[in-house]
């Protein structure tokens, strides 16, 4: 019985971790563009850790916002965000 409980607890923890990670990636431009101005602000980017972590790199024109073209360069495999 103890083994079954331990296995069930471990599986529940792993499932929760997977759900949290899956919720952070991938993300669409429209999901982050909350105000609908066709730009992602730093505040909007904070809703996704990967986007927030790559924001400065993605903002190729340096205007402090991400447009759809800049956002399309998001590296979903970047582990160093």
N, C-alpha and C positions, 0 to 999 in steps of 0.2 A: 504494500500500500504506500509506503514511504517513497519508493522508487517512482511510482505512478504520479504522486503529487509533485515530486522534484522535476520530473519530465514535463508535466503540465505547466508548472511555474516557469521553467526555462523557455518553453515554447511561447508562452504568453509574453514574456519579456522580449524575446526575439521578434515576435510579430509586431509589438509596439515600436521597437526600434526601426524595423523595416518601414512601417507606416510613416513614421516621422521623417525618414530619409526620402521616401517616395514623394511626400508632400512638398518637398523643397525643389524637386527637379523632375521632369522638365516644367517650364513655366512659359506661358505665352505672353507676348507683348501686351495684348489687350487685357490680360489678367492684372498686369502690373500698372497699366495706365488707368488708374482709378478715376481721374478727373476727365478723361477722354480728350485731352489736348494733343494727342499723338506724340507725346514726349514722356519719357520716364524721368522723373526727378529723383534726386538722391533719397528723399523721403519715401517715394514709391518703391524704389529699388530695395529698400531695407526689408521689404516683405519676403525677399528671397535671398538667402545667404550667398549663393553663387553669383547672382547679379550684383549684389552689394559689394562683394569681394573683388569683382572684376570691373566695377564701375569706371574707375579712373582710366583703366586700359581701354575699355570700350568707347569712352567718350573721345573719339578721334579728333573732333573739331574743337574740343576744349570749352564748349559752351555751358557745361555743367548739367546737361541733360542728355538722354539717349533717345535718338530717333529710331525708327524701325530698322534702317540700314545698319546703324551702329549696333543695335541689339542683336541683329542676325549674326554678328561675329562672336556671340557668347560661346565660350568653350565649355560644353556640358561635362567634359571629362577632366577639367582642371581641378586637381585636388588641392592646389595651393591658393585657395581663395581665402 
